[in-house]
Amino acid sequence: MLKYGNNLGNTNLLILLQTQDGQGLKINFEAMSEEIAKLALAFSGTILVWFNEEDQFDVIVEVYPEFCARKLPKDTNLI
């Protein structure tokens, strides 16, 4: 993070995660957010992680600058 993402100005980063075979993610996003905060990054953007949970929910997690998670029912009518 410090080498590649420390000075991105107000750029936002969106990380898309995909599981194999519908297995859930075993990631502690709140702990990840705390560790990123310790880096004291110089950019003012946001780091977001998006993933599909069991093909039922879209989950968006903000891990920087603060921790926040949103779980939205998957809208199959948009396809």
Steps between C-alpha positions, in 0.01 A plus 500: 500500500766749593697446180214506248205665673641754741460811285205452266340835580123464518486181291268228626600133487240228441615144558275225360519159665360178358477167678520160339216248526285738706718475808478795736780742575683464829642853516477725803441829320482700823847379602622575147366854532684547830829380348465729198427795730831433679685561171405870510453516123536840334210469256149629565309242299298201615585129487195281435469122472206348311394136492196284439385302804351161410342650187242669724662825612738761366732604782698823489754559775681830552837421661656847468482769629238348734336161536145463373320201344183491291316184405245540220262233371602394150259644245452229238263724300796701372638210298 
